[in-house]
Amino acid sequence: MTLSVKVGGLKLRNPFILASGILSHGSLLKRAAGAGAGAVVTKSLTLEPREGYPTPALVAFEGGFVNAMGLPNPGCEEYLRTDLPLAKEGKVPVIVSLAGSHEGEFERMAVLAADAGADALELNLSCPHAEKRGLELGQDPAIVRKIVRRVRSCTSLPIWVKLGLCDSLIDSALACQQEGAQAVVAINTLRSMIIDVDARRPTLSNLFGGLSGPALRPVAVRCVFELYEKLSIPIIGSGGVMGWRDAVEFMLAGAAAVQVGSAVAIKGLQIFRELCDGLGAYLKKEGFSSPTNLVGLAHR
């Protein structure tokens, strides 16, 4: 039995990937790799530095978190120069997340990331609270097509596209596939709001934020299930994985690998060992030789 998988142009020692935006600095990505992650995704980078939104930018509730960080980062070139080399020391694939505002920015950052040694790219077309970025782009299949085509033309790196919940999710995913993306990541956080009943005003400075954590998982699983029936490229599930059973649920729905985010904030980096141990025990008990054997079984 093995936990290794091949997904989206990469070979991973296990199917558990640190999601973008959870740990920022390269040294922390290196720690995640040492803790057992099969791959790590950087924070989403923009061409120019961004300070992000003022605090409060994150609030916890009984179902997970709502955050509006605003894509804070030092700018693509600076991050690739200072943090990517540290992340690479973890000896697992490092996927660089890019959050451009148009295809030209994505192309420029893709070239920079490839030159700096990225193992793959994740195009963030799904952030629900970044104006003129993220979901505003990803919900339009024509724009998605232009961006993926432009990035594909400038690099041979594997391209993953992270898509969010919208009415055009299937069409946007098909556009990614048709333009040469190696995988689709589904989904990102959901546009949400929490109101402080004592202050009688929205809690977040940005008013709206992205819902993550266990409350998101049933929606994400449904999206993966529907995408699996339409796509021939791999799907990476993302949203509310807190334990191995959640990960198996995503795989049965059609995910070839899963990203882990909120669980790292709640349980710490030991979550990756817990996931590997739990999945390994499940595969052994059920007579499967690989996580790949589970992918899409709920469709039969």
Backbone as CSV, one residue per row, in Angstrom:
resi,resn,N_x,N_y,N_z,CA_x,CA_y,CA_z,C_x,C_y,C_z
1,MET,0.835,-1.201,0.000,0.000,0.000,0.000,0.870,1.252,0.000
2,THR,0.435,2.252,-0.728,1.161,3.527,-0.789,0.179,4.670,-0.677
3,LEU,0.635,5.780,-0.113,-0.176,6.993,-0.067,0.191,7.962,-1.182
4,SER,1.212,7.659,-1.951,1.659,8.579,-3.001,0.636,8.649,-4.131
5,VAL,0.549,9.824,-4.727,-0.387,10.031,-5.833,0.282,10.889,-6.894
6,LYS,-0.178,10.756,-8.123,0.203,11.653,-9.202,-1.019,12.486,-9.546
7,VAL,-0.866,13.799,-9.449,-2.016,14.670,-9.664,-1.559,15.986,-10.276
8,GLY,-2.220,16.382,-11.336,-1.971,17.686,-11.935,-0.541,17.942,-12.327
9,GLY,0.148,16.925,-12.842,1.519,17.095,-13.290,2.561,16.976,-12.203
10,LEU,2.151,16.639,-10.979,3.073,16.490,-9.862,2.937,15.109,-9.228
11,LYS,4.035,14.618,-8.671,3.986,13.409,-7.863,4.113,13.815,-6.406
12,LEU,3.140,13.418,-5.595,3.093,13.779,-4.179,3.256,12.528,-3.328
13,ARG,3.929,12.657,-2.201,4.117,11.512,-1.319,2.831,11.124,-0.608
14,ASN,1.890,12.051,-0.539,0.546,11.777,-0.028,-0.384,12.839,-0.606
15,PRO,-1.700,12.634,-0.530,-2.625,13.543,-1.215,-3.043,14.768,-0.420
16,PHE,-2.298,15.103,0.650,-2.697,16.199,1.523,-1.819,17.424,1.292
17,ILE,-2.439,18.525,0.879,-1.741,19.728,0.436,-2.108,20.893,1.342
18,LEU,-1.107,21.620,1.796,-1.374,22.850,2.549,-2.001,23.871,1.614
19,ALA,-3.175,24.365,1.965,-3.887,25.328,1.121,-3.232,26.703,1.163
20,SER,-3.493,27.484,0.157,-2.945,28.833,0.061,-3.499,29.736,1.151
21,GLY,-2.643,30.638,1.637,-3.091,31.669,2.552,-3.114,31.282,4.010
22,ILE,-2.814,30.030,4.329,-2.858,29.584,5.717,-1.562,29.941,6.434
23,LEU,-0.444,29.603,5.837,0.872,29.961,6.362,1.554,30.825,5.312
24,SER,2.143,31.931,5.742,2.621,32.902,4.769,4.092,32.745,4.434
25,HIS,4.957,32.760,5.410,6.387,32.819,5.149,6.943,31.464,4.689
26,GLY,8.010,31.534,3.912,8.627,30.322,3.392,9.073,29.369,4.473
27,SER,9.542,29.895,5.611,9.975,29.024,6.702,8.820,28.209,7.256
28,LEU,7.612,28.781,7.247,6.439,28.053,7.728,5.998,26.989,6.725
29,LEU,6.147,27.282,5.445,5.846,26.262,4.433,6.816,25.094,4.573
30,LYS,8.070,25.397,4.873,9.057,24.346,5.105,8.650,23.493,6.300
31,ARG,8.147,24.127,7.354,7.693,23.382,8.531,6.504,22.488,8.196
32,ALA,5.594,22.975,7.368,4.449,22.162,6.971,4.897,20.919,6.216
33,ALA,5.902,21.096,5.352,6.451,19.944,4.635,7.065,18.955,5.619
34,GLY,7.812,19.457,6.589,8.413,18.587,7.581,7.389,17.884,8.447
35,ALA,6.212,18.484,8.600,5.150,17.896,9.403,4.359,16.844,8.639
36,GLY,4.627,16.702,7.323,3.984,15.627,6.578,3.148,16.020,5.394
37,ALA,3.025,17.316,5.091,2.239,17.718,3.915,2.847,17.138,2.642
38,GLY,1.995,16.717,1.727,2.481,16.184,0.461,2.934,17.257,-0.499
39,ALA,2.420,18.462,-0.332,2.811,19.633,-1.116,2.331,20.859,-0.356
40,VAL,2.852,22.016,-0.713,2.435,23.262,-0.057,2.129,24.304,-1.122
41,VAL,1.153,25.152,-0.823,0.789,26.253,-1.711,1.130,27.557,-0.998
42,THR,1.794,28.458,-1.704,2.143,29.751,-1.119,0.895,30.602,-0.925
43,LYS,1.051,31.686,-0.192,-0.014,32.677,-0.153,-0.207,33.231,-1.565
44,SER,-1.374,33.774,-1.846,-1.625,34.339,-3.169,-0.819,35.614,-3.353
45,LEU,-0.090,35.670,-4.457,0.797,36.794,-4.732,0.179,37.709,-5.787
46,THR,0.430,39.001,-5.619,0.041,40.000,-6.601,1.303,40.643,-7.149
47,LEU,1.191,41.288,-8.288,2.378,41.856,-8.912,2.986,42.946,-8.036
48,GLU,2.136,43.758,-7.446,2.597,44.823,-6.544,2.272,44.448,-5.099
49,PRO,3.023,44.971,-4.134,2.726,44.679,-2.724,1.317,45.128,-2.343
50,ARG,0.710,44.387,-1.416,-0.608,44.747,-0.885,-0.572,44.643,0.638
51,GLU,-1.112,45.642,1.292,-1.181,45.602,2.749,-2.344,44.755,3.247
52,GLY,-3.351,44.583,2.434,-4.545,43.863,2.873,-5.484,44.780,3.626
53,TYR,-6.584,44.209,4.135,-7.596,44.989,4.825,-7.194,45.200,6.285
54,PRO,-7.650,46.293,6.889,-7.361,46.516,8.312,-8.088,45.498,9.191
55,THR,-7.605,45.353,10.408,-8.268,44.468,11.359,-9.545,45.136,11.886
56,PRO,-10.506,44.326,12.344,-10.519,42.870,12.355,-10.730,42.287,10.959
57,ALA,-9.907,41.281,10.647,-9.951,40.644,9.334,-10.352,39.176,9.404
58,LEU,-10.515,38.647,10.612,-10.906,37.242,10.769,-11.736,37.093,12.024
59,VAL,-12.782,36.287,11.938,-13.617,35.991,13.100,-13.979,34.507,13.074
60,ALA,-13.899,33.868,14.241,-14.286,32.466,14.367,-15.747,32.378,14.794
61,PHE,-16.418,31.320,14.360,-17.774,31.035,14.818,-17.921,29.523,14.898
62,GLU,-19.078,29.040,15.285,-19.225,27.610,15.576,-19.006,26.714,14.359
63,GLY,-19.102,27.250,13.153,-18.923,26.437,11.953,-17.586,26.600,11.268
64,GLY,-16.710,27.459,11.817,-15.407,27.662,11.179,-14.937,29.096,11.328
65,PHE,-14.583,29.707,10.199,-14.062,31.075,10.209,-14.685,31.876,9.070
66,VAL,-14.715,33.195,9.261,-14.985,34.116,8.165,-13.830,35.105,8.157
67,ASN,-13.160,35.241,7.007,-12.009,36.133,6.944,-12.068,37.026,5.712
68,ALA,-11.485,38.194,5.860,-11.287,39.106,4.730,-9.907,39.715,4.901
69,MET,-8.891,38.964,4.507,-7.517,39.420,4.677,-7.116,40.448,3.624
70,GLY,-7.705,40.338,2.429,-7.384,41.305,1.381,-6.121,40.998,0.603
71,LEU,-5.718,39.726,0.579,-4.532,39.284,-0.169,-3.259,40.049,0.215
72,PRO,-2.946,40.169,1.502,-1.709,40.867,1.875,-0.481,40.072,1.446
73,ASN,0.479,40.728,0.838,1.717,40.062,0.424,2.732,41.125,0.017
74,PRO,4.013,40.778,0.023,5.051,41.773,-0.263,5.265,42.038,-1.750
75,GLY,4.442,41.440,-2.578,4.648,41.531,-4.023,5.331,40.291,-4.535
76,CYS,5.011,39.917,-5.752,5.472,38.649,-6.315,6.992,38.524,-6.327
77,GLU,7.673,39.517,-6.849,9.132,39.410,-6.978,9.811,39.264,-5.626
78,GLU,9.391,40.047,-4.652,10.013,39.997,-3.322,9.761,38.644,-2.656
79,TYR,8.532,38.151,-2.743,8.222,36.859,-2.118,9.018,35.730,-2.761
80,LEU,9.086,35.741,-4.075,9.823,34.689,-4.776,11.312,34.743,-4.449
81,ARG,11.803,35.927,-4.199,13.229,36.081,-3.890,13.554,35.625,-2.471
82,THR,12.683,35.954,-1.513,13.017,35.710,-0.106,12.382,34.457,0.475
83,ASP,11.152,34.146,0.076,10.409,33.065,0.733,10.397,31.752,-0.043
84,LEU,10.359,31.835,-1.371,10.310,30.589,-2.133,11.524,29.691,-1.873
85,PRO,12.752,30.218,-1.815,13.888,29.336,-1.534,13.756,28.604,-0.195
86,LEU,13.218,29.267,0.828,13.012,28.621,2.118,11.960,27.523,2.011
87,ALA,10.879,27.807,1.303,9.832,26.799,1.134,10.360,25.578,0.394
88,LYS,11.230,25.792,-0.585,11.784,24.683,-1.366,12.642,23.746,-0.514
89,GLU,13.155,24.254,0.605,13.963,23.415,1.484,13.143,22.299,2.124
90,GLY,11.835,22.390,2.056,10.978,21.342,2.597,10.965,20.073,1.778
91,LYS,11.511,20.128,0.547,11.664,18.943,-0.310,10.330,18.326,-0.733
92,VAL,9.283,19.140,-0.776,8.021,18.715,-1.394,7.658,19.763,-2.438
93,PRO,6.789,19.438,-3.391,6.426,20.431,-4.407,5.867,21.711,-3.789
94,VAL,6.350,22.832,-4.304,5.863,24.142,-3.865,5.064,24.745,-5.018
95,ILE,3.782,24.962,-4.774,2.874,25.497,-5.783,2.678,26.980,-5.484
96,VAL,3.001,27.821,-6.422,2.915,29.266,-6.215,1.536,29.756,-6.645
97,SER,0.835,30.387,-5.712,-0.497,30.923,-5.974,-0.397,32.349,-6.506
98,LEU,-1.091,32.612,-7.600,-1.056,33.924,-8.256,-2.455,34.531,-8.289
99,ALA,-2.538,35.824,-7.952,-3.825,36.513,-7.939,-3.717,37.806,-8.736
100,GLY,-3.710,37.682,-10.049,-3.645,38.849,-10.907,-5.003,39.483,-11.114
101,SER,-4.991,40.662,-11.734,-6.249,41.347,-12.041,-6.611,41.237,-13.526
102,HIS,-5.683,40.750,-14.346,-5.954,40.517,-15.762,-4.894,39.555,-16.296
103,GLU,-5.071,39.109,-17.521,-4.194,38.055,-18.051,-2.735,38.493,-18.149
104,GLY,-2.503,39.769,-18.400,-1.127,40.247,-18.482,-0.388,40.110,-17.161
105,GLU,-1.050,40.428,-16.055,-0.423,40.262,-14.743,-0.155,38.791,-14.442
106,PHE,-1.104,37.937,-14.767,-0.891,36.509,-14.543,0.306,36.008,-15.349
107,GLU,0.420,36.450,-16.589,1.537,36.027,-17.428,2.866,36.483,-16.831
108,ARG,2.937,37.732,-16.440,4.174,38.267,-15.875,4.586,37.506,-14.618
109,MET,3.640,37.246,-13.726,3.957,36.534,-12.490,4.288,35.067,-12.748
110,ALA,3.647,34.475,-13.737,3.949,33.083,-14.070,5.391,32.936,-14.527
111,VAL,5.858,33.862,-15.332,7.247,33.833,-15.796,8.195,33.999,-14.616
112,LEU,7.893,34.927,-13.736,8.731,35.150,-12.560,8.778,33.905,-11.679
113,ALA,7.624,33.273,-11.476,7.568,32.091,-10.619,8.334,30.920,-11.225
114,ALA,8.203,30.750,-12.532,8.928,29.668,-13.200,10.431,29.885,-13.091
115,ASP,10.873,31.108,-13.314,12.300,31.411,-13.227,12.836,31.227,-11.809
116,ALA,11.975,31.439,-10.807,12.402,31.346,-9.410,12.420,29.913,-8.895
117,GLY,11.852,28.963,-9.650,11.913,27.567,-9.234,10.619,26.972,-8.724
118,ALA,9.473,27.603,-8.998,8.188,27.031,-8.599,7.993,25.669,-9.264
119,ASP,7.325,24.771,-8.560,7.047,23.443,-9.124,5.739,23.425,-9.908
120,ALA,4.843,24.324,-9.584,3.562,24.438,-10.289,2.962,25.788,-9.935
121,LEU,1.910,26.167,-10.660,1.204,27.419,-10.423,-0.241,27.125,-10.057
122,GLU,-0.771,27.901,-9.119,-2.201,27.847,-8.829,-2.769,29.231,-9.098
123,LEU,-3.635,29.346,-10.075,-4.234,30.626,-10.430,-5.457,30.852,-9.558
124,ASN,-5.389,31.869,-8.715,-6.488,32.159,-7.792,-7.551,32.957,-8.529
125,LEU,-8.571,32.251,-8.997,-9.713,32.877,-9.658,-10.958,32.670,-8.813
126,SER,-10.788,32.776,-7.492,-11.872,32.358,-6.611,-12.026,33.151,-5.329
127,CYS,-11.105,34.050,-4.995,-11.226,34.815,-3.756,-12.529,35.618,-3.792
128,PRO,-13.396,35.482,-2.783,-14.714,36.124,-2.864,-14.760,37.568,-2.391
129,HIS,-13.629,38.123,-1.924,-13.687,39.472,-1.367,-12.578,40.396,-1.864
130,ALA,-11.901,40.032,-2.943,-10.861,40.889,-3.517,-11.410,41.550,-4.775
131,GLU,-11.555,42.859,-4.723,-12.173,43.579,-5.836,-11.353,43.453,-7.108
132,LYS,-12.051,43.130,-8.203,-11.466,42.997,-9.539,-10.410,41.888,-9.625
133,ARG,-10.474,40.946,-8.709,-9.611,39.768,-8.732,-10.462,38.569,-8.329
134,GLY,-9.831,37.419,-8.273,-10.499,36.254,-7.722,-11.784,35.881,-8.422
135,LEU,-12.854,35.750,-7.633,-14.124,35.263,-8.163,-14.712,36.179,-9.227
136,GLU,-14.408,37.475,-9.162,-14.905,38.377,-10.199,-14.405,37.952,-11.575
137,LEU,-13.224,37.348,-11.627,-12.681,36.839,-12.884,-13.147,35.402,-13.140
138,GLY,-13.086,34.569,-12.098,-13.353,33.143,-12.262,-14.780,32.792,-12.600
139,GLN,-15.717,33.712,-12.354,-17.113,33.410,-12.665,-17.456,33.697,-14.140
140,ASP,-16.496,34.200,-14.884,-16.702,34.476,-16.310,-15.846,33.512,-17.123
141,PRO,-16.440,32.471,-17.718,-15.659,31.477,-18.457,-14.792,32.074,-19.564
142,ALA,-15.237,33.142,-20.186,-14.452,33.762,-21.256,-13.170,34.368,-20.700
143,ILE,-13.258,35.018,-19.541,-12.065,35.579,-18.904,-11.146,34.467,-18.423
144,VAL,-11.737,33.425,-17.841,-10.939,32.273,-17.401,-10.148,31.701,-18.574
145,ARG,-10.815,31.562,-19.694,-10.162,31.006,-20.881,-8.961,31.862,-21.302
146,LYS,-9.137,33.173,-21.301,-8.055,34.072,-21.697,-6.867,33.967,-20.751
147,ILE,-7.144,33.913,-19.455,-6.069,33.869,-18.464,-5.294,32.574,-18.565
148,VAL,-5.985,31.453,-18.601,-5.293,30.155,-18.657,-4.510,30.023,-19.955
149,ARG,-5.097,30.468,-21.052,-4.398,30.409,-22.342,-3.122,31.234,-22.312
150,ARG,-3.199,32.421,-21.720,-2.035,33.310,-21.661,-0.933,32.707,-20.798
151,VAL,-1.305,32.146,-19.664,-0.306,31.527,-18.789,0.271,30.273,-19.434
152,ARG,-0.589,29.498,-20.076,-0.119,28.285,-20.739,0.897,28.606,-21.830
153,SER,0.729,29.750,-22.475,1.617,30.120,-23.583,3.007,30.525,-23.120
154,CYS,3.158,30.834,-21.829,4.434,31.381,-21.368,5.213,30.446,-20.452
155,THR,4.637,29.291,-20.098,5.335,28.397,-19.182,4.942,26.944,-19.435
156,SER,5.857,26.061,-19.115,5.581,24.625,-19.185,5.237,24.047,-17.817
157,LEU,5.214,24.891,-16.777,4.867,24.416,-15.443,3.426,23.905,-15.406
158,PRO,3.145,22.927,-14.540,1.751,22.542,-14.340,0.922,23.728,-13.860
159,ILE,-0.265,23.864,-14.423,-1.168,24.951,-14.061,-2.395,24.362,-13.380
160,TRP,-2.618,24.795,-12.155,-3.849,24.476,-11.440,-4.667,25.761,-11.358
161,VAL,-5.981,25.645,-11.433,-6.843,26.815,-11.341,-7.808,26.617,-10.183
162,LYS,-7.767,27.538,-9.228,-8.673,27.453,-8.078,-9.921,28.256,-8.378
163,LEU,-11.062,27.554,-8.402,-12.339,28.157,-8.748,-13.245,28.203,-7.527
164,GLY,-14.120,29.201,-7.500,-15.053,29.357,-6.399,-16.471,29.034,-6.802
165,LEU,-17.353,29.021,-5.823,-18.753,28.710,-6.072,-19.412,29.837,-6.853
166,CYS,-19.992,29.481,-7.998,-20.750,30.433,-8.816,-21.590,29.629,-9.784
167,ASP,-22.529,30.295,-10.421,-23.423,29.598,-11.350,-22.677,29.008,-12.545
168,SER,-21.521,29.598,-12.881,-20.774,29.155,-14.062,-19.586,28.267,-13.710
169,LEU,-19.604,27.649,-12.526,-18.465,26.843,-12.084,-18.093,25.775,-13.105
170,ILE,-19.057,25.030,-13.600,-18.774,23.946,-14.550,-18.183,24.514,-15.839
171,ASP,-18.776,25.582,-16.344,-18.294,26.158,-17.595,-16.884,26.729,-17.431
172,SER,-16.611,27.355,-16.297,-15.269,27.886,-16.058,-14.256,26.748,-15.948
173,ALA,-14.645,25.658,-15.296,-13.750,24.508,-15.169,-13.464,23.878,-16.528
174,LEU,-14.481,23.782,-17.363,-14.280,23.237,-18.708,-13.366,24.147,-19.530
175,ALA,-13.486,25.455,-19.343,-12.594,26.389,-20.035,-11.149,26.153,-19.605
176,CYS,-10.932,25.917,-18.311,-9.584,25.611,-17.812,-9.024,24.372,-18.491
177,GLN,-9.836,23.346,-18.549,-9.400,22.088,-19.156,-9.074,22.266,-20.632
178,GLN,-9.931,22.967,-21.338,-9.738,23.149,-22.774,-8.514,23.987,-23.100
179,GLU,-8.099,24.852,-22.180,-6.941,25.716,-22.428,-5.646,25.156,-21.860
180,GLY,-5.678,23.923,-21.344,-4.439,23.259,-20.969,-4.085,23.222,-19.509
181,ALA,-5.014,23.579,-18.618,-4.754,23.436,-17.184,-4.639,21.964,-16.837
182,GLN,-3.766,21.648,-15.875,-3.580,20.257,-15.465,-4.508,19.828,-14.338
183,ALA,-5.125,20.788,-13.634,-6.026,20.442,-12.534,-6.881,21.639,-12.179
184,VAL,-8.006,21.352,-11.550,-8.889,22.369,-10.997,-8.974,22.142,-9.495
185,VAL,-8.867,23.229,-8.738,-9.027,23.179,-7.281,-10.404,23.750,-6.948
186,ALA,-11.188,22.997,-6.171,-12.549,23.433,-5.847,-12.856,23.107,-4.386
187,ILE,-13.259,24.075,-3.651,-13.552,25.457,-3.997,-12.807,26.371,-3.034
188,ASN,-12.977,27.673,-3.188,-12.450,28.629,-2.228,-13.549,28.952,-1.213
189,THR,-13.298,29.918,-0.356,-14.276,30.313,0.645,-15.519,30.920,-0.001
190,LEU,-16.604,31.006,0.789,-17.862,31.568,0.313,-18.088,32.955,0.908
191,ARG,-18.555,33.865,0.095,-18.818,35.236,0.537,-19.839,35.224,1.680
192,SER,-19.456,35.790,2.804,-20.263,35.671,4.016,-20.172,36.947,4.857
193,MET,-20.964,36.968,5.929,-20.942,38.104,6.852,-21.304,37.628,8.251
194,ILE,-20.654,38.222,9.258,-21.035,38.025,10.657,-21.233,39.403,11.278
195,ILE,-22.334,39.553,12.013,-22.665,40.822,12.654,-22.531,40.670,14.164
196,ASP,-21.838,41.591,14.770,-21.671,41.630,16.220,-22.951,42.207,16.830
197,VAL,-23.696,41.390,17.574,-24.995,41.833,18.083,-24.837,42.852,19.216
198,ASP,-23.671,42.878,19.870,-23.463,43.869,20.926,-23.112,45.232,20.324
199,ALA,-22.224,45.219,19.338,-21.860,46.464,18.665,-22.898,46.880,17.631
200,ARG,-23.740,45.888,17.218,-24.784,46.111,16.213,-24.205,46.615,14.896
201,ARG,-23.122,45.961,14.506,-22.481,46.305,13.244,-21.709,45.091,12.746
202,PRO,-21.374,45.027,11.447,-20.583,43.909,10.930,-19.248,43.798,11.654
203,THR,-18.808,42.578,11.899,-17.586,42.344,12.663,-16.340,42.690,11.860
204,LEU,-16.304,42.307,10.596,-15.103,42.507,9.780,-15.020,43.940,9.268
205,SER,-13.812,44.452,9.174,-13.617,45.804,8.656,-14.087,45.924,7.213
206,ASN,-13.962,44.817,6.469,-14.373,44.807,5.061,-15.852,44.496,4.885
207,LEU,-16.572,44.317,5.978,-17.987,43.933,6.006,-18.185,42.473,5.616
208,PHE,-17.728,42.104,4.416,-17.904,40.741,3.925,-16.571,39.993,3.932
209,GLY,-16.649,38.694,4.132,-15.448,37.862,4.106,-15.741,36.503,3.514
210,GLY,-14.778,35.601,3.612,-14.919,34.264,3.058,-15.117,33.228,4.153
211,LEU,-16.162,32.427,4.016,-16.470,31.352,4.966,-15.595,30.142,4.693
212,SER,-14.897,29.664,5.737,-14.096,28.454,5.622,-14.393,27.561,6.811
213,GLY,-13.873,26.318,6.765,-14.079,25.404,7.877,-15.176,24.391,7.614
214,PRO,-15.577,23.636,8.646,-16.530,22.527,8.464,-17.840,22.910,7.797
215,ALA,-18.325,24.124,8.033,-19.594,24.531,7.424,-19.525,24.563,5.909
216,LEU,-18.316,24.717,5.378,-18.135,24.809,3.928,-18.113,23.438,3.248
217,ARG,-17.756,22.398,4.002,-17.436,21.116,3.371,-18.569,20.514,2.521
218,PRO,-19.819,20.450,2.993,-20.853,19.842,2.148,-21.025,20.539,0.799
219,VAL,-20.843,21.853,0.783,-20.936,22.590,-0.478,-19.766,22.208,-1.388
220,ALA,-18.564,22.165,-0.808,-17.380,21.831,-1.598,-17.447,20.413,-2.139
221,VAL,-17.924,19.476,-1.323,-18.052,18.083,-1.773,-19.029,18.001,-2.945
222,ARG,-20.131,18.724,-2.849,-21.089,18.727,-3.954,-20.469,19.260,-5.226
223,CYS,-19.679,20.317,-5.116,-19.031,20.893,-6.294,-18.049,19.901,-6.913
224,VAL,-17.253,19.236,-6.084,-16.311,18.238,-6.593,-17.067,17.112,-7.297
225,PHE,-18.155,16.657,-6.692,-18.954,15.580,-7.285,-19.439,15.974,-8.683
226,GLU,-19.958,17.183,-8.827,-20.475,17.629,-10.121,-19.346,17.840,-11.134
227,LEU,-18.228,18.388,-10.683,-17.100,18.598,-11.591,-16.542,17.276,-12.105
228,TYR,-16.507,16.277,-11.251,-15.950,14.978,-11.637,-16.709,14.373,-12.813
229,GLU,-17.987,14.650,-12.897,-18.802,14.091,-13.981,-18.592,14.823,-15.305
230,LYS,-17.912,15.976,-15.271,-17.737,16.769,-16.482,-16.284,16.856,-16.952
231,LEU,-15.329,16.696,-16.038,-13.925,16.931,-16.362,-13.152,15.641,-16.552
232,SER,-12.099,15.728,-17.344,-11.167,14.604,-17.472,-9.842,14.891,-16.765
233,ILE,-9.612,16.152,-16.370,-8.406,16.495,-15.603,-8.706,16.321,-14.113
234,PRO,-7.675,16.158,-13.289,-7.901,15.934,-11.854,-8.538,17.135,-11.163
235,ILE,-9.214,16.820,-10.070,-9.814,17.831,-9.201,-9.163,17.710,-7.832
236,ILE,-8.777,18.836,-7.256,-8.272,18.871,-5.888,-9.374,19.483,-5.036
237,GLY,-9.875,18.718,-4.068,-10.942,19.203,-3.210,-10.412,20.129,-2.138
238,SER,-11.201,21.134,-1.790,-10.778,22.105,-0.780,-12.004,22.669,-0.083
239,GLY,-11.981,22.601,1.253,-13.081,23.182,2.000,-13.501,22.361,3.195
240,GLY,-12.982,22.688,4.372,-13.481,22.093,5.605,-12.964,20.723,5.962
241,VAL,-11.815,20.311,5.430,-11.237,19.015,5.800,-10.647,19.136,7.201
242,MET,-11.266,18.436,8.159,-10.803,18.473,9.544,-10.242,17.134,10.002
243,GLY,-10.454,16.088,9.231,-9.976,14.761,9.593,-9.980,13.854,8.387
244,TRP,-9.491,12.615,8.577,-9.325,11.714,7.440,-10.649,11.336,6.799
245,ARG,-11.714,11.244,7.583,-13.010,10.890,6.999,-13.480,11.975,6.019
246,ASP,-13.220,13.226,6.358,-13.571,14.319,5.449,-12.796,14.203,4.144
247,ALA,-11.510,13.860,4.251,-10.679,13.709,3.052,-11.178,12.565,2.183
248,VAL,-11.526,11.443,2.808,-12.050,10.298,2.052,-13.355,10.672,1.360
249,GLU,-14.184,11.464,2.040,-15.435,11.918,1.423,-15.158,12.675,0.128
250,PHE,-14.193,13.573,0.151,-13.818,14.307,-1.056,-13.335,13.354,-2.142
251,MET,-12.507,12.371,-1.770,-11.988,11.434,-2.765,-13.104,10.614,-3.386
252,LEU,-14.027,10.154,-2.578,-15.153,9.390,-3.106,-15.991,10.235,-4.059
253,ALA,-16.059,11.532,-3.789,-16.794,12.441,-4.677,-16.065,12.693,-5.986
254,GLY,-14.731,12.466,-5.993,-13.975,12.640,-7.228,-12.668,13.379,-7.096
255,ALA,-12.261,13.758,-5.888,-11.020,14.501,-5.701,-9.819,13.562,-5.722
256,ALA,-8.798,13.930,-6.490,-7.566,13.146,-6.547,-6.631,13.495,-5.402
257,ALA,-6.831,14.666,-4.785,-6.067,15.122,-3.627,-6.933,16.146,-2.921
258,VAL,-6.522,16.540,-1.712,-7.302,17.524,-0.972,-6.373,18.575,-0.378
259,GLN,-6.880,19.788,-0.280,-6.148,20.858,0.383,-6.689,21.043,1.793
260,VAL,-5.790,21.421,2.689,-6.131,21.542,4.105,-5.797,22.957,4.556
261,GLY,-6.765,23.640,5.167,-6.546,25.012,5.586,-6.930,25.261,7.026
262,SER,-8.234,25.383,7.293,-8.700,25.725,8.630,-8.228,24.738,9.684
263,ALA,-8.094,23.472,9.332,-7.654,22.459,10.300,-6.265,22.762,10.837
264,VAL,-5.422,23.405,10.022,-4.084,23.773,10.484,-4.193,24.832,11.579
265,ALA,-5.119,25.760,11.407,-5.314,26.805,12.419,-5.878,26.224,13.710
266,ILE,-6.702,25.204,13.602,-7.376,24.637,14.773,-6.536,23.564,15.452
267,LYS,-5.937,22.669,14.665,-5.238,21.515,15.220,-3.720,21.618,15.160
268,GLY,-3.204,22.554,14.378,-1.765,22.656,14.211,-1.274,21.768,13.083
269,LEU,0.023,21.792,12.861,0.602,21.055,11.732,0.546,19.544,11.894
270,GLN,0.269,19.063,13.096,0.151,17.610,13.275,-1.031,17.035,12.510
271,ILE,-1.910,17.902,12.007,-3.051,17.414,11.226,-2.599,16.582,10.040
272,PHE,-1.429,16.896,9.452,-0.987,16.143,8.278,-0.630,14.705,8.638
273,ARG,0.003,14.478,9.771,0.287,13.119,10.219,-1.003,12.378,10.551
274,GLU,-1.941,13.089,11.189,-3.219,12.473,11.514,-3.957,12.029,10.246
275,LEU,-3.930,12.870,9.241,-4.600,12.534,7.984,-3.947,11.324,7.318
276,CYS,-2.625,11.312,7.281,-1.912,10.190,6.662,-2.183,8.893,7.410
277,ASP,-2.121,8.954,8.739,-2.358,7.742,9.531,-3.783,7.245,9.357
278,GLY,-4.732,8.162,9.383,-6.127,7.764,9.249,-6.441,7.203,7.875
279,LEU,-5.940,7.851,6.835,-6.178,7.356,5.481,-5.503,6.006,5.275
280,GLY,-4.266,5.859,5.767,-3.570,4.583,5.626,-4.312,3.447,6.295
281,ALA,-4.832,3.693,7.499,-5.582,2.663,8.214,-6.869,2.312,7.468
282,TYR,-7.530,3.309,6.912,-8.763,3.065,6.161,-8.489,2.239,4.902
283,LEU,-7.456,2.597,4.164,-7.122,1.844,2.958,-6.821,0.384,3.291
284,LYS,-6.051,0.183,4.360,-5.699,-1.183,4.755,-6.938,-1.976,5.162
285,LYS,-7.803,-1.369,5.962,-9.007,-2.056,6.439,-9.945,-2.421,5.296
286,GLU,-10.049,-1.520,4.306,-10.995,-1.735,3.210,-10.385,-2.471,2.025
287,GLY,-9.092,-2.772,2.087,-8.464,-3.560,1.028,-8.059,-2.775,-0.202
288,PHE,-7.796,-1.468,-0.053,-7.342,-0.643,-1.173,-5.825,-0.481,-1.100
289,SER,-5.196,-0.370,-2.254,-3.740,-0.258,-2.291,-3.253,1.174,-2.417
290,SER,-4.153,2.120,-2.745,-3.743,3.488,-3.014,-4.933,4.424,-2.862
291,PRO,-4.711,5.687,-2.496,-5.807,6.651,-2.477,-6.488,6.785,-3.834
292,THR,-5.731,6.535,-4.893,-6.289,6.630,-6.245,-7.470,5.690,-6.429
293,ASN,-7.465,4.563,-5.712,-8.557,3.600,-5.829,-9.896,4.164,-5.340
294,LEU,-9.836,5.210,-4.532,-11.061,5.775,-3.946,-11.715,6.821,-4.834
295,VAL,-10.948,7.389,-5.758,-11.397,8.579,-6.489,-12.639,8.271,-7.322
296,GLY,-13.743,8.947,-6.989,-14.966,8.848,-7.759,-15.847,7.647,-7.465
297,LEU,-15.524,6.853,-6.440,-16.299,5.644,-6.179,-17.766,5.945,-5.844
298,ALA,-18.042,7.123,-5.324,-19.437,7.461,-4.990,-20.310,7.619,-6.218
299,HIS,-19.709,7.656,-7.388,-20.470,7.797,-8.632,-20.961,6.467,-9.172
300,ARG,-20.499,5.377,-8.581,-20.838,4.057,-9.138,-22.106,3.520,-8.503
